[in-house]
Structure formats: structure tokens, C-alpha cells
């Protein structure tokens, strides 16, 4: 199944998710720091890596965790 390839968690995948989250946070802060003058004039913020770090990556982790748990429970009952 294609979902198994994308959603089943392993230690390698958990490490990749953690690294992606840290990288998103660092890139958000780096871009905001580099363009601070622009963002302070416009009153904005850098949204792309912020949305990745706050919503997308944790949601992917939670969905993968639930999918992995369901697969483990269903494989043990079969």
C-alpha cells in the first residue's frame, strides 16, 4: 500500500520529522532576522516556515502515529 510507505513510523522517520521541525523553526527565525527591516515596515511576518513548524509537521506526525498504532493493533488481532 502507498499509505504504508508514507505514514508508517520508524525511528528513522521520527528523526526526519524532528529534524524537519527544527529546520523549519530555524529557517523561520533566520528569514525573519534577515528581513527584519522589511517586516517591521510592513507589519508582517514570515508565514511559510511558521505554518510548516506549527501546523503541517505536527499534524503529519499525529496522523502517522495514529496510522501506525492502528496498523499494529490490527496486525496483532489478525
mmCIF file of the N, C-alpha and C atoms, coordinates in Angstrom:
data_MODEL
# 
_entry.id   MODEL 
# 
loop_
_atom_site.group_PDB 
_atom_site.id 
_atom_site.type_symbol 
_atom_site.label_atom_id 
_atom_site.label_alt_id 
_atom_site.label_comp_id 
_atom_site.label_asym_id 
_atom_site.label_entity_id 
_atom_site.label_seq_id 
_atom_site.pdbx_PDB_ins_code 
_atom_site.Cartn_x 
_atom_site.Cartn_y 
_atom_site.Cartn_z 
_atom_site.occupancy 
_atom_site.B_iso_or_equiv 
_atom_site.pdbx_formal_charge 
_atom_site.auth_seq_id 
_atom_site.auth_comp_id 
_atom_site.auth_asym_id 
_atom_site.auth_atom_id 
_atom_site.pdbx_PDB_model_num 
ATOM 1   N N  . UNK A 1 1  ? 0.834  -1.190  0.000  1.00 0.00 ? 1  UNK A N  1 
ATOM 2   C CA . UNK A 1 1  ? 0.000  0.000   0.000  1.00 0.00 ? 1  UNK A CA 1 
ATOM 3   C C  . UNK A 1 1  ? 0.876  1.249   0.000  1.00 0.00 ? 1  UNK A C  1 
ATOM 4   N N  . UNK A 1 2  ? 0.418  2.274   -0.682 1.00 0.00 ? 2  UNK A N  1 
ATOM 5   C CA . UNK A 1 2  ? 1.165  3.527   -0.718 1.00 0.00 ? 2  UNK A CA 1 
ATOM 6   C C  . UNK A 1 2  ? 1.138  4.247   0.619  1.00 0.00 ? 2  UNK A C  1 
ATOM 7   N N  . UNK A 1 3  ? 0.057  4.069   1.375  1.00 0.00 ? 3  UNK A N  1 
ATOM 8   C CA . UNK A 1 3  ? -0.024 4.722   2.677  1.00 0.00 ? 3  UNK A CA 1 
ATOM 9   C C  . UNK A 1 3  ? 1.025  4.186   3.645  1.00 0.00 ? 3  UNK A C  1 
ATOM 10  N N  . UNK A 1 4  ? 1.340  2.906   3.522  1.00 0.00 ? 4  UNK A N  1 
ATOM 11  C CA . UNK A 1 4  ? 2.369  2.340   4.389  1.00 0.00 ? 4  UNK A CA 1 
ATOM 12  C C  . UNK A 1 4  ? 3.704  3.035   4.180  1.00 0.00 ? 4  UNK A C  1 
ATOM 13  N N  . UNK A 1 5  ? 4.016  3.328   2.942  1.00 0.00 ? 5  UNK A N  1 
ATOM 14  C CA . UNK A 1 5  ? 5.289  3.978   2.633  1.00 0.00 ? 5  UNK A CA 1 
ATOM 15  C C  . UNK A 1 5  ? 5.342  5.393   3.207  1.00 0.00 ? 5  UNK A C  1 
ATOM 16  N N  . UNK A 1 6  ? 4.231  6.106   3.206  1.00 0.00 ? 6  UNK A N  1 
ATOM 17  C CA . UNK A 1 6  ? 4.213  7.499   3.648  1.00 0.00 ? 6  UNK A CA 1 
ATOM 18  C C  . UNK A 1 6  ? 3.908  7.674   5.131  1.00 0.00 ? 6  UNK A C  1 
ATOM 19  N N  . UNK A 1 7  ? 3.133  6.768   5.710  1.00 0.00 ? 7  UNK A N  1 
ATOM 20  C CA . UNK A 1 7  ? 2.610  7.036   7.045  1.00 0.00 ? 7  UNK A CA 1 
ATOM 21  C C  . UNK A 1 7  ? 3.132  6.135   8.160  1.00 0.00 ? 7  UNK A C  1 
ATOM 22  N N  . UNK A 1 8  ? 3.698  4.994   7.851  1.00 0.00 ? 8  UNK A N  1 
ATOM 23  C CA . UNK A 1 8  ? 4.202  4.142   8.925  1.00 0.00 ? 8  UNK A CA 1 
ATOM 24  C C  . UNK A 1 8  ? 5.452  4.754   9.543  1.00 0.00 ? 8  UNK A C  1 
ATOM 25  N N  . UNK A 1 9  ? 5.459  4.858   10.859 1.00 0.00 ? 9  UNK A N  1 
ATOM 26  C CA . UNK A 1 9  ? 6.581  5.464   11.557 1.00 0.00 ? 9  UNK A CA 1 
ATOM 27  C C  . UNK A 1 9  ? 7.672  4.440   11.841 1.00 0.00 ? 9  UNK A C  1 
ATOM 28  N N  . UNK A 1 10 ? 8.880  4.883   11.724 1.00 0.00 ? 10 UNK A N  1 
ATOM 29  C CA . UNK A 1 10 ? 10.058 4.144   12.161 1.00 0.00 ? 10 UNK A CA 1 
ATOM 30  C C  . UNK A 1 10 ? 10.940 5.157   12.883 1.00 0.00 ? 10 UNK A C  1 
ATOM 31  N N  . UNK A 1 11 ? 12.002 4.675   13.483 1.00 0.00 ? 11 UNK A N  1 
ATOM 32  C CA . UNK A 1 11 ? 12.887 5.614   14.188 1.00 0.00 ? 11 UNK A CA 1 
ATOM 33  C C  . UNK A 1 11 ? 13.519 6.591   13.209 1.00 0.00 ? 11 UNK A C  1 
ATOM 34  N N  . UNK A 1 12 ? 13.810 6.130   12.025 1.00 0.00 ? 12 UNK A N  1 
ATOM 35  C CA . UNK A 1 12 ? 14.383 6.999   11.001 1.00 0.00 ? 12 UNK A CA 1 
ATOM 36  C C  . UNK A 1 12 ? 13.388 8.090   10.604 1.00 0.00 ? 12 UNK A C  1 
ATOM 37  N N  . UNK A 1 13 ? 12.131 7.725   10.429 1.00 0.00 ? 13 UNK A N  1 
ATOM 38  C CA . UNK A 1 13 ? 11.108 8.705   10.045 1.00 0.00 ? 13 UNK A CA 1 
ATOM 39  C C  . UNK A 1 13 ? 10.851 9.698   11.178 1.00 0.00 ? 13 UNK A C  1 
ATOM 40  N N  . UNK A 1 14 ? 10.857 9.236   12.428 1.00 0.00 ? 14 UNK A N  1 
ATOM 41  C CA . UNK A 1 14 ? 10.666 10.146  13.565 1.00 0.00 ? 14 UNK A CA 1 
ATOM 42  C C  . UNK A 1 14 ? 11.820 11.147  13.631 1.00 0.00 ? 14 UNK A C  1 
ATOM 43  N N  . UNK A 1 15 ? 13.037 10.678  13.391 1.00 0.00 ? 15 UNK A N  1 
ATOM 44  C CA . UNK A 1 15 ? 14.192 11.569  13.381 1.00 0.00 ? 15 UNK A CA 1 
ATOM 45  C C  . UNK A 1 15 ? 14.083 12.583  12.241 1.00 0.00 ? 15 UNK A C  1 
ATOM 46  N N  . UNK A 1 16 ? 13.627 12.138  11.090 1.00 0.00 ? 16 UNK A N  1 
ATOM 47  C CA . UNK A 1 16 ? 13.449 13.060  9.961  1.00 0.00 ? 16 UNK A CA 1 
ATOM 48  C C  . UNK A 1 16 ? 12.380 14.112  10.260 1.00 0.00 ? 16 UNK A C  1 
ATOM 49  N N  . UNK A 1 17 ? 11.311 13.722  10.921 1.00 0.00 ? 17 UNK A N  1 
ATOM 50  C CA . UNK A 1 17 ? 10.254 14.673  11.287 1.00 0.00 ? 17 UNK A CA 1 
ATOM 51  C C  . UNK A 1 17 ? 10.784 15.687  12.290 1.00 0.00 ? 17 UNK A C  1 
ATOM 52  N N  . UNK A 1 18 ? 11.538 15.225  13.278 1.00 0.00 ? 18 UNK A N  1 
ATOM 53  C CA . UNK A 1 18 ? 12.110 16.141  14.269 1.00 0.00 ? 18 UNK A CA 1 
ATOM 54  C C  . UNK A 1 18 ? 13.089 17.112  13.609 1.00 0.00 ? 18 UNK A C  1 
ATOM 55  N N  . UNK A 1 19 ? 13.913 16.616  12.716 1.00 0.00 ? 19 UNK A N  1 
ATOM 56  C CA . UNK A 1 19 ? 14.864 17.487  12.007 1.00 0.00 ? 19 UNK A CA 1 
ATOM 57  C C  . UNK A 1 19 ? 14.138 18.493  11.119 1.00 0.00 ? 19 UNK A C  1 
ATOM 58  N N  . UNK A 1 20 ? 13.077 18.059  10.461 1.00 0.00 ? 20 UNK A N  1 
ATOM 59  C CA . UNK A 1 20 ? 12.300 18.974  9.615  1.00 0.00 ? 20 UNK A CA 1 
ATOM 60  C C  . UNK A 1 20 ? 11.660 20.069  10.453 1.00 0.00 ? 20 UNK A C  1 
ATOM 61  N N  . UNK A 1 21 ? 11.189 19.711  11.643 1.00 0.00 ? 21 UNK A N  1 
ATOM 62  C CA . UNK A 1 21 ? 10.574 20.712  12.515 1.00 0.00 ? 21 UNK A CA 1 
ATOM 63  C C  . UNK A 1 21 ? 11.616 21.725  12.984 1.00 0.00 ? 21 UNK A C  1 
ATOM 64  N N  . UNK A 1 22 ? 12.766 21.237  13.419 1.00 0.00 ? 22 UNK A N  1 
ATOM 65  C CA . UNK A 1 22 ? 13.829 22.138  13.875 1.00 0.00 ? 22 UNK A CA 1 
ATOM 66  C C  . UNK A 1 22 ? 14.299 23.030  12.728 1.00 0.00 ? 22 UNK A C  1 
ATOM 67  N N  . UNK A 1 23 ? 14.451 22.460  11.544 1.00 0.00 ? 23 UNK A N  1 
ATOM 68  C CA . UNK A 1 23 ? 14.869 23.234  10.382 1.00 0.00 ? 23 UNK A CA 1 
ATOM 69  C C  . UNK A 1 23 ? 13.841 24.305  10.029 1.00 0.00 ? 23 UNK A C  1 
ATOM 70  N N  . UNK A 1 24 ? 12.563 23.987  10.127 1.00 0.00 ? 24 UNK A N  1 
ATOM 71  C CA . UNK A 1 24 ? 11.513 24.973  9.848  1.00 0.00 ? 24 UNK A CA 1 
ATOM 72  C C  . UNK A 1 24 ? 11.557 26.124  10.841 1.00 0.00 ? 24 UNK A C  1 
ATOM 73  N N  . UNK A 1 25 ? 11.754 25.813  12.100 1.00 0.00 ? 25 UNK A N  1 
ATOM 74  C CA . UNK A 1 25 ? 11.841 26.857  13.123 1.00 0.00 ? 25 UNK A CA 1 
ATOM 75  C C  . UNK A 1 25 ? 13.064 27.735  12.872 1.00 0.00 ? 25 UNK A C  1 
ATOM 76  N N  . UNK A 1 26 ? 14.200 27.112  12.594 1.00 0.00 ? 26 UNK A N  1 
ATOM 77  C CA . UNK A 1 26 ? 15.417 27.881  12.348 1.00 0.00 ? 26 UNK A CA 1 
ATOM 78  C C  . UNK A 1 26 ? 15.304 28.739  11.093 1.00 0.00 ? 26 UNK A C  1 
ATOM 79  N N  . UNK A 1 27 ? 14.746 28.183  10.022 1.00 0.00 ? 27 UNK A N  1 
ATOM 80  C CA . UNK A 1 27 ? 14.573 28.966  8.795  1.00 0.00 ? 27 UNK A CA 1 
ATOM 81  C C  . UNK A 1 27 ? 13.599 30.119  8.987  1.00 0.00 ? 27 UNK A C  1 
ATOM 82  N N  . UNK A 1 28 ? 12.545 29.899  9.752  1.00 0.00 ? 28 UNK A N  1 
ATOM 83  C CA . UNK A 1 28 ? 11.603 30.980  10.044 1.00 0.00 ? 28 UNK A CA 1 
ATOM 84  C C  . UNK A 1 28 ? 12.320 32.116  10.754 1.00 0.00 ? 28 UNK A C  1 
ATOM 85  N N  . UNK A 1 29 ? 13.091 31.784  11.780 1.00 0.00 ? 29 UNK A N  1 
ATOM 86  C CA . UNK A 1 29 ? 13.797 32.823  12.535 1.00 0.00 ? 29 UNK A CA 1 
ATOM 87  C C  . UNK A 1 29 ? 14.894 33.472  11.703 1.00 0.00 ? 29 UNK A C  1 
ATOM 88  N N  . UNK A 1 30 ? 15.587 32.704  10.877 1.00 0.00 ? 30 UNK A N  1 
ATOM 89  C CA . UNK A 1 30 ? 16.648 33.252  10.041 1.00 0.00 ? 30 UNK A CA 1 
ATOM 90  C C  . UNK A 1 30 ? 16.092 34.228  9.011  1.00 0.00 ? 30 UNK A C  1 
ATOM 91  N N  . UNK A 1 31 ? 15.039 33.828  8.328  1.00 0.00 ? 31 UNK A N  1 
ATOM 92  C CA . UNK A 1 31 ? 14.446 34.712  7.320  1.00 0.00 ? 31 UNK A CA 1 
ATOM 93  C C  . UNK A 1 31 ? 13.858 35.956  7.967  1.00 0.00 ? 31 UNK A C  1 
ATOM 94  N N  . UNK A 1 32 ? 13.212 35.790  9.103  1.00 0.00 ? 32 UNK A N  1 
ATOM 95  C CA . UNK A 1 32 ? 12.661 36.962  9.793  1.00 0.00 ? 32 UNK A CA 1 
ATOM 96  C C  . UNK A 1 32 ? 13.792 37.882  10.231 1.00 0.00 ? 32 UNK A C  1 
ATOM 97  N N  . UNK A 1 33 ? 14.894 37.324  10.727 1.00 0.00 ? 33 UNK A N  1 
ATOM 98  C CA . UNK A 1 33 ? 16.017 38.156  11.148 1.00 0.00 ? 33 UNK A CA 1 
ATOM 99  C C  . UNK A 1 33 ? 16.689 38.866  9.990  1.00 0.00 ? 33 UNK A C  1 
ATOM 100 N N  . UNK A 1 34 ? 16.843 38.185  8.855  1.00 0.00 ? 34 UNK A N  1 
ATOM 101 C CA . UNK A 1 34 ? 17.478 38.804  7.696  1.00 0.00 ? 34 UNK A CA 1 
ATOM 102 C C  . UNK A 1 34 ? 16.637 39.931  7.094  1.00 0.00 ? 34 UNK A C  1 
ATOM 103 N N  . UNK A 1 35 ? 15.335 39.773  7.108  1.00 0.00 ? 35 UNK A N  1 
ATOM 104 C CA . UNK A 1 35 ? 14.442 40.768  6.519  1.00 0.00 ? 35 UNK A CA 1 
ATOM 105 C C  . UNK A 1 35 ? 13.649 41.523  7.590  1.00 0.00 ? 35 UNK A C  1 
ATOM 106 N N  . UNK A 1 36 ? 14.269 41.728  8.743  1.00 0.00 ? 36 UNK A N  1 
ATOM 107 C CA . UNK A 1 36 ? 13.583 42.388  9.861  1.00 0.00 ? 36 UNK A CA 1 
ATOM 108 C C  . UNK A 1 36 ? 13.108 43.790  9.486  1.00 0.00 ? 36 UNK A C  1 
ATOM 109 N N  . UNK A 1 37 ? 13.938 44.537  8.770  1.00 0.00 ? 37 UNK A N  1 
ATOM 110 C CA . UNK A 1 37 ? 13.535 45.894  8.383  1.00 0.00 ? 37 UNK A CA 1 
ATOM 111 C C  . UNK A 1 37 ? 12.283 45.895  7.526  1.00 0.00 ? 37 UNK A C  1 
ATOM 112 N N  . UNK A 1 38 ? 12.233 44.979  6.573  1.00 0.00 ? 38 UNK A N  1 
ATOM 113 C CA . UNK A 1 38 ? 11.055 44.883  5.713  1.00 0.00 ? 38 UNK A CA 1 
ATOM 114 C C  . UNK A 1 38 ? 9.818  44.494  6.509  1.00 0.00 ? 38 UNK A C  1 
ATOM 115 N N  . UNK A 1 39 ? 9.957  43.488  7.367  1.00 0.00 ? 39 UNK A N  1 
ATOM 116 C CA . UNK A 1 39 ? 8.796  43.030  8.134  1.00 0.00 ? 39 UNK A CA 1 
ATOM 117 C C  . UNK A 1 39 ? 8.348  44.068  9.159  1.00 0.00 ? 39 UNK A C  1 
ATOM 118 N N  . UNK A 1 40 ? 9.278  44.833  9.717  1.00 0.00 ? 40 UNK A N  1 
ATOM 119 C CA . UNK A 1 40 ? 8.878  45.856  10.684 1.00 0.00 ? 40 UNK A CA 1 
ATOM 120 C C  . UNK A 1 40 ? 8.159  47.013  9.984  1.00 0.00 ? 40 UNK A C  1 
ATOM 121 N N  . UNK A 1 41 ? 8.548  47.316  8.738  1.00 0.00 ? 41 UNK A N  1 
ATOM 122 C CA . UNK A 1 41 ? 7.854  48.375  7.985  1.00 0.00 ? 41 UNK A CA 1 
ATOM 123 C C  . UNK A 1 41 ? 6.462  47.940  7.562  1.00 0.00 ? 41 UNK A C  1 
ATOM 124 N N  . UNK A 1 42 ? 6.324  46.692  7.150  1.00 0.00 ? 42 UNK A N  1 
ATOM 125 C CA . UNK A 1 42 ? 5.031  46.231  6.643  1.00 0.00 ? 42 UNK A CA 1 
ATOM 126 C C  . UNK A 1 42 ? 4.144  45.662  7.742  1.00 0.00 ? 42 UNK A C  1 
ATOM 127 N N  . UNK A 1 43 ? 4.713  45.419  8.905  1.00 0.00 ? 43 UNK A N  1 
ATOM 128 C CA . UNK A 1 43 ? 3.933  44.859  9.996  1.00 0.00 ? 43 UNK A CA 1 
ATOM 129 C C  . UNK A 1 43 ? 3.625  43.388  9.812  1.00 0.00 ? 43 UNK A C  1 
ATOM 130 N N  . UNK A 1 44 ? 4.400  42.714  8.969  1.00 0.00 ? 44 UNK A N  1 
ATOM 131 C CA . UNK A 1 44 ? 4.144  41.313  8.673  1.00 0.00 ? 44 UNK A CA 1 
ATOM 132 C C  . UNK A 1 44 ? 5.122  40.383  9.357  1.00 0.00 ? 44 UNK A C  1 
ATOM 133 N N  . UNK A 1 45 ? 5.083  39.163  8.927  1.00 0.00 ? 45 UNK A N  1 
ATOM 134 C CA . UNK A 1 45 ? 5.954  38.120  9.451  1.00 0.00 ? 45 UNK A CA 1 
ATOM 135 C C  . UNK A 1 45 ? 6.147  37.094  8.344  1.00 0.00 ? 45 UNK A C  1 
ATOM 136 N N  . UNK A 1 46 ? 7.109  36.215  8.504  1.00 0.00 ? 46 UNK A N  1 
ATOM 137 C CA . UNK A 1 46 ? 7.388  35.184  7.512  1.00 0.00 ? 46 UNK A CA 1 
ATOM 138 C C  . UNK A 1 46 ? 6.473  34.002  7.790  1.00 0.00 ? 46 UNK A C  1 
ATOM 139 N N  . UNK A 1 47 ? 5.465  33.752  6.930  1.00 0.00 ? 47 UNK A N  1 
ATOM 140 C CA . UNK A 1 47 ? 4.450  32.762  7.279  1.00 0.00 ? 47 UNK A CA 1 
ATOM 141 C C  . UNK A 1 47 ? 4.736  31.328  6.845  1.00 0.00 ? 47 UNK A C  1 
ATOM 142 N N  . UNK A 1 48 ? 5.567  31.099  5.829  1.00 0.00 ? 48 UNK A N  1 
ATOM 143 C CA . UNK A 1 48 ? 5.673  29.767  5.237  1.00 0.00 ? 48 UNK A CA 1 
ATOM 144 C C  . UNK A 1 48 ? 6.262  28.760  6.214  1.00 0.00 ? 48 UNK A C  1 
ATOM 145 N N  . UNK A 1 49 ? 7.442  29.032  6.724  1.00 0.00 ? 49 UNK A N  1 
ATOM 146 C CA . UNK A 1 49 ? 8.081  28.089  7.637  1.00 0.00 ? 49 UNK A CA 1 
ATOM 147 C C  . UNK A 1 49 ? 7.381  28.061  8.995  1.00 0.00 ? 49 UNK A C  1 
ATOM 148 N N  . UNK A 1 50 ? 6.718  29.168  9.358  1.00 0.00 ? 50 UNK A N  1 
ATOM 149 C CA . UNK A 1 50 ? 5.932  29.191  10.594 1.00 0.00 ? 50 UNK A CA 1 
ATOM 150 C C  . UNK A 1 50 ? 4.766  28.215  10.504 1.00 0.00 ? 50 UNK A C  1 
ATOM 151 N N  . UNK A 1 51 ? 4.055  28.235  9.385  1.00 0.00 ? 51 UNK A N  1 
ATOM 152 C CA . UNK A 1 51 ? 2.923  27.316  9.190  1.00 0.00 ? 51 UNK A CA 1 
ATOM 153 C C  . UNK A 1 51 ? 3.408  25.872  9.150  1.00 0.00 ? 51 UNK A C  1 
ATOM 154 N N  . UNK A 1 52 ? 4.551  25.634  8.503  1.00 0.00 ? 52 UNK A N  1 
ATOM 155 C CA . UNK A 1 52 ? 5.120  24.287  8.490  1.00 0.00 ? 52 UNK A CA 1 
ATOM 156 C C  . UNK A 1 52 ? 5.436  23.808  9.902  1.00 0.00 ? 52 UNK A C  1 
ATOM 157 N N  . UNK A 1 53 ? 6.077  24.651  10.688 1.00 0.00 ? 53 UNK A N  1 
ATOM 158 C CA . UNK A 1 53 ? 6.512  24.249  12.028 1.00 0.00 ? 53 UNK A CA 1 
ATOM 159 C C  . UNK A 1 53 ? 5.347  24.110  13.003 1.00 0.00 ? 53 UNK A C  1 
ATOM 160 N N  . UNK A 1 54 ? 4.323  24.919  12.855 1.00 0.00 ? 54 UNK A N  1 
ATOM 161 C CA . UNK A 1 54 ? 3.235  24.918  13.830 1.00 0.00 ? 54 UNK A CA 1 
ATOM 162 C C  . UNK A 1 54 ? 2.095  23.967  13.451 1.00 0.00 ? 54 UNK A C  1 
ATOM 163 N N  . UNK A 1 55 ? 1.788  23.848  12.169 1.00 0.00 ? 55 UNK A N  1 
ATOM 164 C CA . UNK A 1 55 ? 0.618  23.072  11.766 1.00 0.00 ? 55 UNK A CA 1 
ATOM 165 C C  . UNK A 1 55 ? 0.949  21.803  10.977 1.00 0.00 ? 55 UNK A C  1 
ATOM 166 N N  . UNK A 1 56 ? 1.707  21.927  9.917  1.00 0.00 ? 56 UNK A N  1 
ATOM 167 C CA . UNK A 1 56 ? 1.865  20.830  8.963  1.00 0.00 ? 56 UNK A CA 1 
ATOM 168 C C  . UNK A 1 56 ? 2.665  19.667  9.546  1.00 0.00 ? 56 UNK A C  1 
ATOM 169 N N  . UNK A 1 57 ? 3.847  19.942  10.072 1.00 0.00 ? 57 UNK A N  1 
ATOM 170 C CA . UNK A 1 57 ? 4.707  18.860  10.572 1.00 0.00 ? 57 UNK A CA 1 
ATOM 171 C C  . UNK A 1 57 ? 4.093  18.158  11.790 1.00 0.00 ? 57 UNK A C  1 
ATOM 172 N N  . UNK A 1 58 ? 3.573  18.886  12.794 1.00 0.00 ? 58 UNK A N  1 
ATOM 173 C CA . UNK A 1 58 ? 2.924  18.165  13.905 1.00 0.00 ? 58 UNK A CA 1 
ATOM 174 C C  . UNK A 1 58 ? 1.688  17.371  13.471 1.00 0.00 ? 58 UNK A C  1 
ATOM 175 N N  . UNK A 1 59 ? 0.915  17.906  12.526 1.00 0.00 ? 59 UNK A N  1 
ATOM 176 C CA . UNK A 1 59 ? -0.256 17.181  12.041 1.00 0.00 ? 59 UNK A CA 1 
ATOM 177 C C  . UNK A 1 59 ? 0.155  15.902  11.326 1.00 0.00 ? 59 UNK A C  1 
ATOM 178 N N  . UNK A 1 60 ? 1.200  15.970  10.521 1.00 0.00 ? 60 UNK A N  1 
ATOM 179 C CA . UNK A 1 60 ? 1.709  14.776  9.851  1.00 0.00 ? 60 UNK A CA 1 
ATOM 180 C C  . UNK A 1 60 ? 2.185  13.745  10.878 1.00 0.00 ? 60 UNK A C  1 
ATOM 181 N N  . UNK A 1 61 ? 2.864  14.192  11.921 1.00 0.00 ? 61 UNK A N  1 
ATOM 182 C CA . UNK A 1 61 ? 3.332  13.272  12.954 1.00 0.00 ? 61 UNK A CA 1 
ATOM 183 C C  . UNK A 1 61 ? 2.166  12.596  13.669 1.00 0.00 ? 61 UNK A C  1 
ATOM 184 N N  . UNK A 1 62 ? 1.148  13.358  14.013 1.00 0.00 ? 62 UNK A N  1 
ATOM 185 C CA . UNK A 1 62 ? -0.010 12.799  14.724 1.00 0.00 ? 62 UNK A CA 1 
ATOM 186 C C  . UNK A 1 62 ? -0.745 11.801  13.834 1.00 0.00 ? 62 UNK A C  1 
ATOM 187 N N  . UNK A 1 63 ? -0.954 12.142  12.568 1.00 0.00 ? 63 UNK A N  1 
ATOM 188 C CA . UNK A 1 63 ? -1.635 11.226  11.650 1.00 0.00 ? 63 UNK A CA 1 
ATOM 189 C C  . UNK A 1 63 ? -0.812 9.951   11.471 1.00 0.00 ? 63 UNK A C  1 
ATOM 190 N N  . UNK A 1 64 ? 0.496  10.088  11.334 1.00 0.00 ? 64 UNK A N  1 
ATOM 191 C CA . UNK A 1 64 ? 1.362  8.913   11.183 1.00 0.00 ? 64 UNK A CA 1 
ATOM 192 C C  . UNK A 1 64 ? 1.354  8.059   12.441 1.00 0.00 ? 64 UNK A C  1 
ATOM 193 N N  . UNK A 1 65 ? 1.337  8.683   13.588 1.00 0.00 ? 65 UNK A N  1 
ATOM 194 C CA . UNK A 1 65 ? 1.303  7.951   14.849 1.00 0.00 ? 65 UNK A CA 1 
ATOM 195 C C  . UNK A 1 65 ? 0.015  7.150   14.982 1.00 0.00 ? 65 UNK A C  1 
ATOM 196 N N  . UNK A 1 66 ? -1.106 7.760   14.668 1.00 0.00 ? 66 UNK A N  1 
ATOM 197 C CA . UNK A 1 66 ? -2.395 7.070   14.737 1.00 0.00 ? 66 UNK A CA 1 
ATOM 198 C C  . UNK A 1 66 ? -2.442 5.931   13.716 1.00 0.00 ? 66 UNK A C  1 
ATOM 199 N N  . UNK A 1 67 ? -1.978 6.188   12.497 1.00 0.00 ? 67 UNK A N  1 
ATOM 200 C CA . UNK A 1 67 ? -1.970 5.159   11.463 1.00 0.00 ? 67 UNK A CA 1 
ATOM 201 C C  . UNK A 1 67 ? -1.099 3.973   11.867 1.00 0.00 ? 67 UNK A C  1 
ATOM 202 N N  . UNK A 1 68 ? 0.071  4.262   12.421 1.00 0.00 ? 68 UNK A N  1 
ATOM 203 C CA . UNK A 1 68 ? 0.977  3.197   12.863 1.00 0.00 ? 68 UNK A CA 1 
ATOM 204 C C  . UNK A 1 68 ? 0.344  2.390   13.992 1.00 0.00 ? 68 UNK A C  1 
ATOM 205 N N  . UNK A 1 69 ? -0.298 3.062   14.940 1.00 0.00 ? 69 UNK A N  1 
ATOM 206 C CA . UNK A 1 69 ? -0.944 2.363   16.054 1.00 0.00 ? 69 UNK A CA 1 
ATOM 207 C C  . UNK A 1 69 ? -2.079 1.478   15.557 1.00 0.00 ? 69 UNK A C  1 
ATOM 208 N N  . UNK A 1 70 ? -2.875 1.987   14.638 1.00 0.00 ? 70 UNK A N  1 
ATOM 209 C CA . UNK A 1 70 ? -3.972 1.184   14.089 1.00 0.00 ? 70 UNK A CA 1 
ATOM 210 C C  . UNK A 1 70 ? -3.433 -0.029  13.353 1.00 0.00 ? 70 UNK A C  1 
ATOM 211 N N  . UNK A 1 71 ? -2.377 0.134   12.578 1.00 0.00 ? 71 UNK A N  1 
ATOM 212 C CA . UNK A 1 71 ? -1.782 -0.988  11.852 1.00 0.00 ? 71 UNK A CA 1 
ATOM 213 C C  . UNK A 1 71 ? -1.212 -2.035  12.817 1.00 0.00 ? 71 UNK A C  1 
ATOM 214 N N  . UNK A 1 72 ? -0.576 -1.580  13.899 1.00 0.00 ? 72 UNK A N  1 
ATOM 215 C CA . UNK A 1 72 ? -0.034 -2.536  14.865 1.00 0.00 ? 72 UNK A CA 1 
ATOM 216 C C  . UNK A 1 72 ? -1.133 -3.319  15.571 1.00 0.00 ? 72 UNK A C  1 
ATOM 217 N N  . UNK A 1 73 ? -2.190 -2.620  15.953 1.00 0.00 ? 73 UNK A N  1 
ATOM 218 C CA . UNK A 1 73 ? -3.312 -3.296  16.646 1.00 0.00 ? 73 UNK A CA 1 
ATOM 219 C C  . UNK A 1 73 ? -4.011 -4.261  15.689 1.00 0.00 ? 73 UNK A C  1 
ATOM 220 N N  . UNK A 1 74 ? -4.231 -3.849  14.458 1.00 0.00 ? 74 UNK A N  1 
ATOM 221 C CA . UNK A 1 74 ? -4.929 -4.713  13.517 1.00 0.00 ? 74 UNK A CA 1 
ATOM 222 C C  . UNK A 1 74 ? -4.080 -5.909  13.103 1.00 0.00 ? 74 UNK A C  1 
ATOM 223 N N  . UNK A 1 75 ? -2.774 -5.759  13.055 1.00 0.00 ? 75 UNK A N  1 
ATOM 224 C CA . UNK A 1 75 ? -1.923 -6.896  12.710 1.00 0.00 ? 75 UNK A CA 1 
ATOM 225 C C  . UNK A 1 75 ? -1.831 -7.911  13.858 1.00 0.00 ? 75 UNK A C  1 
ATOM 226 N N  . UNK A 1 76 ? -1.970 -7.450  15.075 1.00 0.00 ? 76 UNK A N  1 
ATOM 227 C CA . UNK A 1 76 ? -1.921 -8.372  16.226 1.00 0.00 ? 76 UNK A CA 1 
ATOM 228 C C  . UNK A 1 76 ? -3.229 -9.119  16.421 1.00 0.00 ? 76 UNK A C  1 
ATOM 229 N N  . UNK A 1 77 ? -4.331 -8.532  15.988 1.00 0.00 ? 77 UNK A N  1 
ATOM 230 C CA . UNK A 1 77 ? -5.622 -9.209  16.145 1.00 0.00 ? 77 UNK A CA 1 
ATOM 231 C C  . UNK A 1 77 ? -5.876 -10.202 15.017 1.00 0.00 ? 77 UNK A C  1 
ATOM 232 N N  . UNK A 1 78 ? -5.176 -10.038 13.909 1.00 0.00 ? 78 UNK A N  1 
ATOM 233 C CA . UNK A 1 78 ? -5.384 -10.938 12.774 1.00 0.00 ? 78 UNK A CA 1 
ATOM 234 C C  . UNK A 1 78 ? -4.638 -12.231 12.926 1.00 0.00 ? 78 UNK A C  1 
# 
